[in-house]
Amino acid sequence: MPVVHLSPRPTPDGQPAAAPASSVIAIDNLSFAYPDGRPALRGVSLTIAPGEKIALVGPNGAGKSTLMLHLNGILGGRDAPVRVDGLPPTKENLPIIRGKVGLVFQNPDDQLFSPTVFEDVAFGPLHLGLPEAEVRRRAERALAQVGLAGFEDRLPHHLSLGQKKRVAIATVLSMEPEILVLDEPTAGLDPRGRRLLIDLLRDLPWTMLVSTHDIRLVSELFPRTIVMDEGLVVADGPTAVLLADVPFLEAHGLESPFGT
């Protein structure tokens, strides 16, 4: 199946909207192989406009995590064809890029390591050298955004998985990024925790790229979906169109949210 190109979004009067004049993420023909020679990305190109919420789906080994790690410079070098607000990932730009792109890992224990929730959420702003009052303001605001105000003195390892995931998101929100990149945010959650997290992601006003196997989440929350397989972007377009093509989904290891 060829790549599905996004149609212009309609305006309230029904006319096509103008194409976005800028992008927060622009990737042009990105390829990457690991030291053992295994190719992980093969000519990936995409753009993300301010305010978009996009799902990134595909089977295990498709290259999704590798792509996400390029977005804030964890992988890739200074010559990688990735631009964040127009900035290339040079050594000088990496601190700026990492401030703009907040990455939330699948396992929250990879991001939570302090004795209390407050210390975890305040860690980033504190190491920016911000005044104590600003650090506290950011931490308290981030916890309120994820519905965990009052959890400041709780021990992270005593929290439920869903609460840990929300704290991990708060650690990123406290840095006030422009784009959130999340890896499998609903993995391992019970129905109540999953619903709380979905409602949280819906309400957050940030640009968002979410890698997930949760196709029902994709259908409910993301207007645009990018499908990857074997290091390639095999489709990029309106979620409703892609998820209605059951043979295409099955060909790329995905399930229809509507059953078969």
C-alpha positions, 0 to 999 in steps of 0.5 A, a space after each residue: 500500500 502506498 503512503 497515504 498523504 494527509 488531506 488538508 484539514 477542513 475549516 469551519 466553513 467547510 473549505 480546505 485549510 491552508 497547509 501549516 507554515 511551520 513544523 516542530 519536527 521535520 525528518 527527511 530521508 533518515 536511515 540508521 543501522 545499529 553497530 551489528 549492521 542491522 538496519 533499523 530505519 530506511 529512508 524515513 521522512 515525515 513532518 509534525 505540525 504544531 498541535 498535532 496528535 499523532 499515533 505511531 504504530 507497527 509491529 515489534 522491530 518496525 523501527 518506532 523506538 529507534 525513530 523516537 530516540 532520534 527526536 531528541 538526539 539520544 540516537 543519531 549524530 550531528 548530521 542526522 536529517 532531523 530538525 526540531 523547530 528548524 534546529 539540526 541535532 548539533 552538539 550546541 543545539 542538543 540542550 535546546 532540542 532536549 528541552 523542546 522534545 519530552 520523551 516518556 519511556 514505556 517503563 516509568 521505573 526508567 525515569 523515576 529514581 528519587 526518594 519522593 514524587 516531588 523530587 522526581 518531578 523537580 529534578 529537571 527544572 532544578 538542574 536547569 538552574 532555575 530559582 527554587 520558587 520556579 522549580 516548585 511552581 513547575 513541579 506542582 503545576 505538572 503534578 496538577 496537570 496529571 491529576 496527582 496534586 498532593 502526591 508530592 511526598 509519596 514514594 514513587 515505588 509505592 505507587 500503582 503502575 498507572 500512577 507511576 506512568 503519570 508521574 513520569 509524564 509529569 517529570 517531562 511536563 515540568 520541563 515545559 516541552 513543545 512536543 511530547 513523545 511517549 512509548 506505549 503509555 497504556 501498556 500494562 494498565 488495568 481498564 481504570 488506569 488506561 481510561 485515566 491515562 487516555 483522558 489525560 492525553 486527550 486534555 494535554 494541549 501539547 503536540 504529541 507523538 505516541 508509539 502504541 500497540 493499543 489500536 483502540 487508543 489510536 482510534 479514539 485519540 489520534 486524528 493522524 496515524 503513521 504506520 511503520 514496518 521493517 524500518 519504513 513508513 508504509 502509511 501516513 494519513 487519517 486514522 479513520 481511513 487507515 484503520 478501516 483497511 483491515 487487509 492492510 492492518 493485518 499485512 503489517 501485524 496490526 489488529 482492527 479496533 472494530 473486529 474482523 
